[in-house]
Amino acid sequence: MPEHVAIIGGGLAGCEAAWQLALQGARATILEMKPHSYSPAHNDSRLAELVCSNSFRSEEPTSCVGLLKEEMLGANSLIMEAAYATRVPAGKALAVDREEFAAYVTRRLEETPDVAIERREIESLRDPALTGFSRLVIAAGPLAGQSLTRSLLDSIGQQDLYFYDAIAPIVSAESLNWDQVFWGSRYEPQSTDYLNCPLSEEEYHRLRSALLEGEKVEPRRFESEVHFEGCLPVETQAQRGEMTLAFGPLKPVGLVDPRTGQTPFAVVQLRAENRDKTMFNLVGFQTKLTYPEQRRILRLIPGLEHAEFVRMGSIHRNTFVNSPAVLRPHLELANKPDIFLAGQITGVEGYVESAACGQWLGMHLAGRAAGRSVDLPPADTALGGLLRHLQSGARVFQPMNVNFGLLPPLGVKAKKSRRKELYADRARRSWRQWLSGDQ
C-alpha cells in the first residue's frame, strides 16, 4: 500500500505538502475545518485562504525571499504556480488576487486523484478520524483551534509561544478621492501598481497623533502582548518615534506628486487587492485599532476622506511551538516520531516561508515512502537556511522570515553591494545540485 498521510489544515503549508506527496506517488488527505468552523481571521471556505495580505513579497532575484520563490518553482510548487497564475500588478513584488488564488489551489487539489479533502475539525491528536493513516502532519497554521492546540501542547509537554499578527484594512476603489491620489511605485513614476496618498508635514503629524491616541483592541488579561517585528501594527510603529513612520511604511522616497512636481513629506501607499483594481489595501497599515477608530483615523489620510472599508484591520493571536526544543531536524515531534509539523506553527514566518516548509516536508515524506532519503537542503540555500532556523540555539526562539543572515557566511571579501548577488549565486548552485541528487 502506498504511503497515506493525514494533513490537518488546508492552508499554504498543508496544500503544498499534499501536492508534493501526490506528485511522487503517495496519498494525502487534507482535514480542513472550514466551513464547519472558522478562525477569528478566516471567512472563505476554500483552501489556501490568504488573510494578512495579498503579497508574496519581493521578486528581486537578489532578495532572499525572491531566491526562495525560485527554489520552490524549481521543485514544482503548487503555491508558486497558483501565485503566478493569479498575480496582480505590484511593482517588484508578487501579489495575487486572493479569491482567484484560493480558487486555483482548491481546484487543482480537488482534481488530483491522490489527494482527498475532508471537511471536518480535528480537535485532538486522539481523534478517531486519524486512525489508519501512516503519518500525521499538523499544518493548522498559527490560528489552530484551541482544542487542537491544547492537545498538541499537552502531547509535547511545552507551553505555547505566541505573538500578535495585525491585518491591514482594505478599501473600495470607488470610494477614493481620485483628485488627491496618484499612481506610481518608488522610483517608477510611470508604474500603475500602487496608488499614493500624499501627506503634508501637518497632515502627517495629525495622522500620527490620531494613531497614538486612538482606542485599541486590548489583549486578554492572561496574554502578554508580543508582536512580530516584521509585522508591527502601524500605531506601534508610531510610538517608536516622531519620524519612524516617515522613514518606514510612509517614506516618500522616489515618489513625486504630479500635481505639484514635488516629493511629499510622507506617502501612504495603496496596493491593488484584485486584478480589476476595485479594492486596495493600505500597505504597512496593519492595525489593532477598534473598527470605529479605524474609520475615523484612516479617513484623515488625503484621498481616503470618504473611504468605504471592504475589510477592517484586525488583530489575532498566532501560536507557534518552541521548535528547537520539540522538533527534530526533519520537523517530526521528538517524542512522537510519526507526527510532523509544517508551516507557521513551526516558527517560520510569512506566506512563502510557510508554503516552502510544507513543500519540503511533502518531498521528505514521499521520499521516505519510496525508500529513499530526502534530507534537508544545503544550509547555503534559502530553504536550507530557513529550516535550520527551526533548530537554532537562540536563547529565545522567535518566528523568522527568510533572510541572508540565516545562511552561512560567504567566506570571501566582497563589497556590500555585491554580497546579496554572491549569496544568491551560491544558493542557486547548491539548490540545483541538491535537486539533482548530486550532493
C-alpha positions as CSV (number, residue, x, y, z in Angstrom):
1,M,0.0,0.0,0.0
2,P,1.3,3.5,-0.8
3,E,2.0,6.0,1.9
4,H,-1.2,7.7,3.1
5,V,-0.6,10.9,5.1
6,A,-3.2,12.8,7.1
7,I,-2.7,16.6,6.9
8,I,-4.6,18.8,9.4
9,G,-5.1,22.2,7.8
10,G,-5.7,23.3,4.3
11,G,-3.6,26.5,4.4
12,L,-0.5,27.1,2.3
13,A,1.8,24.6,4.1
14,G,-0.9,21.8,4.2
15,C,-1.8,22.3,0.5
16,E,1.8,22.3,-0.6
17,A,2.7,19.2,1.4
18,A,-0.3,17.3,0.0
19,W,0.6,18.4,-3.6
20,Q,4.2,17.2,-3.2
21,L,3.1,13.8,-1.8
22,A,0.7,13.3,-4.7
23,L,3.4,14.3,-7.2
24,Q,5.6,11.5,-6.0
25,G,3.0,8.7,-5.8
26,A,1.9,8.9,-2.1
27,R,-1.6,9.7,-0.9
28,A,-2.7,12.6,1.2
29,T,-5.9,13.5,2.9
30,I,-6.4,17.2,3.9
31,L,-8.6,17.6,7.0
32,E,-9.9,21.1,6.9
33,M,-12.3,22.5,9.5
34,K,-13.9,25.1,7.2
35,P,-16.8,25.7,6.6
36,H,-17.9,24.0,9.8
37,S,-15.7,26.2,11.9
38,Y,-13.7,29.3,11.2
39,S,-10.8,31.0,13.0
40,P,-11.2,34.7,14.0
41,A,-9.4,35.8,10.8
42,H,-10.8,33.5,8.2
43,N,-14.1,33.7,6.2
44,D,-13.6,31.8,2.9
45,S,-14.4,28.1,2.8
46,R,-11.8,27.5,0.1
47,L,-8.3,26.2,0.8
48,A,-5.2,28.4,0.8
49,E,-7.1,31.5,2.0
50,L,-4.8,34.5,2.4
51,V,-5.5,36.5,5.5
52,C,-3.0,39.2,6.2
53,S,-2.1,40.4,2.8
54,N,-2.2,39.5,-0.9
55,S,1.5,39.9,-1.3
56,F,4.2,37.2,-1.5
57,R,6.8,40.0,-1.2
58,S,9.8,40.7,-3.4
59,E,10.6,39.1,-6.7
60,E,14.0,40.6,-6.8
61,P,16.5,37.7,-7.8
62,T,19.0,39.0,-5.2
63,S,16.5,39.1,-2.3
64,C,16.3,36.1,-0.1
65,V,12.6,35.7,-0.4
66,G,12.9,36.1,-4.2
67,L,15.5,33.3,-4.1
68,L,13.2,31.1,-2.1
69,K,10.5,31.5,-4.7
70,E,13.0,30.4,-7.4
71,E,13.8,27.3,-5.3
72,M,10.1,26.5,-4.9
73,L,9.4,26.9,-8.6
74,G,12.3,24.5,-9.4
75,A,10.7,21.9,-7.2
76,N,7.2,22.1,-8.7
77,S,5.5,24.2,-6.1
78,L,1.7,24.4,-6.4
79,I,1.6,27.6,-4.3
80,M,4.0,29.4,-6.6
81,E,2.2,28.0,-9.7
82,A,-1.1,29.5,-8.3
83,A,0.6,32.8,-7.4
84,Y,1.9,33.4,-10.8
85,A,-1.3,32.3,-12.5
86,T,-3.4,34.8,-10.4
87,R,-0.9,37.7,-9.9
88,V,-1.9,41.4,-9.9
89,P,0.5,44.3,-10.6
90,A,2.6,45.2,-7.5
91,G,5.9,46.6,-8.8
92,K,8.8,44.4,-7.8
93,A,6.5,42.3,-5.5
94,L,4.5,39.2,-6.3
95,A,0.9,40.0,-5.3
96,V,-2.2,38.0,-6.2
97,D,-6.0,38.2,-6.5
98,R,-6.8,36.5,-3.2
99,E,-10.1,34.9,-4.4
100,E,-8.7,33.7,-7.7
101,F,-5.6,32.3,-5.8
102,A,-7.7,30.3,-3.3
103,A,-10.0,29.0,-6.1
104,Y,-7.0,27.9,-8.2
105,V,-5.3,26.0,-5.4
106,T,-8.6,24.4,-4.3
107,R,-9.5,23.3,-7.8
108,R,-6.0,21.8,-8.5
109,L,-6.1,19.7,-5.4
110,E,-9.7,18.6,-5.9
111,E,-8.7,17.4,-9.4
112,T,-5.7,15.5,-8.1
113,P,-6.5,11.8,-7.7
114,D,-4.2,11.1,-4.8
115,V,-5.4,14.0,-2.7
116,A,-8.6,13.7,-0.7
117,I,-10.2,16.7,1.1
118,E,-12.4,16.1,4.1
119,R,-14.3,18.9,5.7
120,R,-14.1,18.2,9.5
121,E,-12.5,19.8,12.5
122,I,-9.8,17.7,14.3
123,E,-9.8,18.7,18.0
124,S,-7.4,16.2,19.4
125,L,-4.5,14.1,18.3
126,R,-6.6,11.1,19.6
127,D,-9.4,11.9,17.2
128,P,-10.7,8.6,15.7
129,A,-10.6,10.2,12.2
130,L,-6.8,10.0,12.4
131,T,-6.8,6.2,12.7
132,G,-5.4,4.3,9.8
133,F,-3.0,6.9,8.4
134,S,0.7,6.1,8.2
135,R,1.8,9.6,9.3
136,L,0.2,12.8,10.5
137,V,1.2,16.4,9.5
138,I,-0.1,19.2,11.6
139,A,-0.3,22.3,9.3
140,A,-3.1,24.0,11.1
141,G,-1.4,27.4,10.9
142,P,-0.9,30.0,13.6
143,L,-4.6,30.1,14.2
144,A,-5.2,26.4,15.0
145,G,-8.3,25.7,17.0
146,Q,-7.9,26.0,20.8
147,S,-8.7,22.3,21.4
148,L,-6.2,21.1,18.8
149,T,-3.6,23.5,20.1
150,R,-4.0,22.3,23.7
151,S,-3.9,18.7,22.6
152,L,-0.6,19.3,20.7
153,L,0.9,21.2,23.6
154,D,-0.1,18.6,26.1
155,S,1.5,16.0,23.9
156,I,4.8,17.7,23.6
157,G,4.8,18.9,27.2
158,Q,5.6,22.5,26.4
159,Q,3.9,25.8,27.0
160,D,2.8,27.7,23.8
161,L,4.7,30.7,22.4
162,Y,2.8,33.3,20.5
163,F,2.9,36.8,19.0
164,Y,0.2,39.1,17.7
165,D,-0.3,39.5,14.0
166,A,-2.3,42.5,12.7
167,I,-4.1,42.7,9.4
168,A,-4.3,45.8,7.2
169,P,-7.6,47.3,6.1
170,I,-8.9,47.1,2.5
171,V,-10.9,50.0,0.9
172,S,-13.0,50.1,-2.2
173,A,-11.6,51.9,-5.2
174,E,-14.8,53.7,-6.0
175,S,-14.8,55.4,-2.6
176,L,-11.4,57.0,-3.1
177,N,-10.9,60.7,-3.8
178,W,-9.1,60.4,-7.1
179,D,-8.3,64.1,-7.1
180,Q,-6.0,63.5,-4.2
181,V,-4.2,60.3,-5.1
182,F,-1.7,59.5,-7.8
183,W,-0.2,56.3,-9.4
184,G,3.5,55.3,-9.0
185,S,5.9,53.0,-7.4
186,R,9.0,54.3,-5.6
187,Y,11.5,55.4,-8.4
188,E,9.0,54.3,-11.1
189,P,6.6,57.2,-11.7
190,Q,5.1,55.5,-14.7
191,S,4.0,52.5,-12.8
192,T,0.3,51.9,-12.0
193,D,0.9,49.2,-9.4
194,Y,0.4,51.4,-6.4
195,L,-1.7,54.4,-5.5
196,N,-0.2,57.1,-3.4
197,C,-1.9,59.3,-0.9
198,P,0.5,62.3,-0.3
199,L,0.7,63.9,3.1
200,S,2.0,67.4,4.0
201,E,4.0,67.7,7.2
202,E,1.0,68.9,9.1
203,E,-1.2,66.1,7.8
204,Y,1.5,63.5,8.7
205,H,1.7,64.7,12.3
206,R,-2.0,64.9,12.6
207,L,-2.3,61.3,11.4
208,R,0.4,60.1,13.8
209,S,-1.2,61.8,16.8
210,A,-4.5,60.2,16.0
211,L,-2.9,56.7,15.7
212,L,-1.3,57.2,19.1
213,E,-4.5,58.4,20.8
214,G,-6.9,56.0,19.0
215,E,-8.7,53.3,21.0
216,K,-7.1,49.9,20.6
217,V,-8.3,46.4,21.0
218,E,-6.7,45.1,24.2
219,P,-5.3,41.6,24.6
220,R,-6.9,39.3,27.0
221,R,-5.7,39.6,30.6
222,F,-3.9,36.3,30.6
223,E,-2.0,37.0,27.4
224,S,1.1,39.2,27.2
225,E,1.4,41.4,24.1
226,V,4.3,40.3,21.8
227,H,4.4,41.5,18.2
228,F,6.5,40.1,15.4
229,E,9.0,42.7,14.3
230,G,8.2,42.2,10.6
231,C,4.5,42.9,11.0
232,L,4.2,45.6,13.6
233,P,0.8,47.4,14.0
234,V,1.1,50.9,12.5
235,E,0.3,52.5,15.8
236,T,3.1,50.6,17.5
237,Q,5.5,51.9,14.9
238,A,4.1,55.4,15.5
239,Q,5.0,55.0,19.2
240,R,8.6,54.4,18.4
241,G,9.4,57.9,17.3
242,E,8.1,61.1,15.7
243,M,9.6,60.2,12.3
244,T,9.5,56.4,12.4
245,L,6.6,56.1,10.0
246,A,8.0,58.7,7.7
247,F,11.2,56.6,7.4
248,G,9.2,53.4,7.3
249,P,6.0,52.5,5.5
250,L,5.2,56.2,4.8
251,K,8.5,57.1,3.3
252,P,8.1,59.3,0.2
253,V,11.5,58.5,-1.4
254,G,11.4,58.1,-5.1
255,L,7.8,59.4,-5.4
256,V,6.8,62.8,-7.0
257,D,3.3,64.2,-6.8
258,P,2.5,65.0,-10.5
259,R,0.2,67.8,-9.3
260,T,3.0,69.7,-7.5
261,G,6.1,68.3,-9.1
262,Q,7.4,67.8,-5.5
263,T,8.2,64.9,-3.3
264,P,5.5,64.8,-0.5
265,F,6.5,64.9,3.2
266,A,5.1,61.4,3.6
267,V,3.0,59.0,1.5
268,V,0.5,56.3,2.3
269,Q,0.6,53.6,-0.4
270,L,-2.4,51.5,-1.5
271,R,-1.8,48.2,-3.3
272,A,-4.3,46.6,-5.6
273,E,-6.1,43.7,-4.0
274,N,-7.5,42.1,-7.2
275,R,-7.0,42.1,-10.9
276,D,-9.7,44.7,-11.6
277,K,-8.3,47.1,-9.0
278,T,-11.7,47.5,-7.4
279,M,-10.1,47.1,-3.9
280,F,-6.9,48.4,-2.4
281,N,-5.2,47.5,0.9
282,L,-3.2,50.1,2.9
283,V,0.4,49.0,2.7
284,G,2.0,48.8,6.2
285,F,-1.2,49.7,8.0
286,Q,-1.8,46.5,9.9
287,T,-3.6,47.7,13.0
288,K,-5.2,46.8,16.3
289,L,-7.3,49.9,16.4
290,T,-11.0,49.3,17.1
291,Y,-13.2,49.4,14.0
292,P,-14.8,52.8,14.7
293,E,-11.4,54.3,15.3
294,Q,-10.1,52.8,12.1
295,R,-12.9,54.5,10.1
296,R,-12.3,57.8,11.9
297,I,-8.5,57.9,11.8
298,L,-7.8,56.4,8.4
299,R,-10.2,58.9,6.8
300,L,-7.7,61.6,7.9
301,I,-5.5,60.4,5.0
302,P,-5.8,62.5,1.9
303,G,-7.8,60.6,-0.7
304,L,-9.5,58.4,2.0
305,E,-11.8,61.1,3.3
306,H,-14.9,59.0,2.3
307,A,-13.3,55.6,2.2
308,E,-15.5,52.6,2.4
309,F,-13.8,49.7,4.1
310,V,-14.2,46.3,2.4
311,R,-12.4,44.7,5.3
312,M,-11.3,46.3,8.6
313,G,-7.9,45.7,10.1
314,S,-7.8,43.3,13.0
315,I,-5.6,41.5,15.4
316,H,-5.3,37.9,16.3
317,R,-3.1,35.5,18.3
318,N,-0.6,33.4,16.3
319,T,0.6,30.3,18.0
320,F,3.9,28.5,17.4
321,V,5.9,25.9,19.2
322,N,9.4,26.1,20.5
323,S,10.8,24.2,17.6
324,P,14.4,23.8,18.7
325,A,13.1,22.1,21.9
326,V,10.4,19.9,20.5
327,L,11.1,19.2,16.8
328,R,13.8,17.0,15.2
329,P,15.5,18.5,12.1
330,H,13.0,16.8,9.8
331,L,10.1,18.5,11.6
332,E,8.8,15.5,13.4
333,L,8.0,15.7,17.1
334,A,10.9,14.5,19.2
335,N,8.6,12.3,21.4
336,K,6.2,11.2,18.7
337,P,8.2,10.2,15.5
338,D,5.2,9.8,13.2
339,I,3.7,13.3,13.9
340,F,5.2,16.2,11.9
341,L,4.6,20.0,11.9
342,A,4.6,22.3,8.9
343,G,4.2,26.0,8.2
344,Q,3.8,28.9,10.6
345,I,3.2,26.8,13.7
346,T,6.8,25.7,13.5
347,G,8.1,29.3,13.7
348,V,8.7,30.2,10.0
349,E,7.0,33.5,9.3
350,G,5.4,34.5,6.0
351,Y,3.3,33.1,3.2
352,V,6.3,32.0,1.1
353,E,8.2,30.5,4.1
354,S,5.1,28.5,5.2
355,A,4.5,27.1,1.8
356,A,8.2,26.2,1.4
357,C,8.2,24.4,4.7
358,G,5.2,22.3,3.6
359,Q,6.8,21.7,0.3
360,W,10.0,20.3,1.7
361,L,8.1,18.1,4.2
362,G,5.9,16.7,1.5
363,M,9.0,15.9,-0.5
364,H,10.7,14.3,2.5
365,L,7.7,12.1,3.4
366,A,7.2,11.0,-0.2
367,G,10.9,10.0,-0.2
368,R,10.5,8.0,3.0
369,A,7.6,6.2,1.5
370,A,9.7,5.3,-1.6
371,G,12.6,4.1,0.5
372,R,14.9,7.0,-0.4
373,S,16.3,9.8,1.6
374,V,15.3,13.4,1.0
375,D,17.4,15.3,3.5
376,L,17.4,19.0,4.4
377,P,18.6,21.2,1.5
378,P,22.1,22.6,1.9
379,A,22.5,25.3,4.6
380,D,23.6,27.8,2.0
381,T,20.2,27.7,0.1
382,A,17.3,29.9,1.1
383,L,15.1,26.9,2.2
384,G,18.0,25.1,3.9
385,G,18.8,28.2,5.9
386,L,15.2,28.7,6.8
387,L,14.7,25.1,8.0
388,R,17.9,25.3,10.1
389,H,16.5,28.3,11.9
390,L,14.0,25.9,13.4
391,Q,16.9,24.2,15.2
392,S,18.6,27.4,16.2
393,G,20.3,27.7,19.5
394,A,18.9,31.2,20.2
395,R,18.1,31.8,23.9
396,V,14.6,32.9,22.9
397,F,13.2,31.3,19.8
398,Q,11.1,33.7,17.6
399,P,9.4,33.4,14.2
400,M,11.6,34.4,11.3
401,N,11.2,35.5,7.7
402,V,13.8,34.0,5.3
403,N,16.9,36.3,5.1
404,F,20.5,36.0,4.1
405,G,21.5,36.2,7.8
406,L,20.2,32.6,8.1
407,L,22.8,31.4,5.6
408,P,26.5,30.6,6.3
409,P,28.9,33.5,5.7
410,L,30.3,33.8,2.2
411,G,33.9,33.3,3.4
412,V,35.2,35.9,0.8
413,K,35.6,39.6,0.9
414,A,33.1,41.5,-1.2
415,K,31.6,44.9,-1.4
416,K,28.4,45.3,0.3
417,S,26.6,46.0,-3.0
418,R,27.7,42.6,-4.3
419,R,27.0,40.4,-1.2
420,K,23.4,39.6,-2.0
421,E,24.3,38.6,-5.5
422,L,27.0,36.3,-4.2
423,Y,24.7,34.7,-1.7
424,A,22.1,34.1,-4.4
425,D,24.6,32.7,-6.9
426,R,26.0,30.3,-4.3
427,A,22.5,29.2,-3.3
428,R,21.4,28.5,-6.8
429,R,24.4,26.3,-7.4
430,S,23.7,24.3,-4.2
431,W,20.0,24.1,-4.9
432,R,20.5,22.7,-8.4
433,Q,22.9,20.1,-7.1
434,W,20.5,19.1,-4.3
435,L,17.5,18.8,-6.6
436,S,19.5,16.6,-9.0
437,G,20.7,14.4,-6.1
438,D,24.3,15.3,-6.8
439,Q,25.1,16.4,-3.3
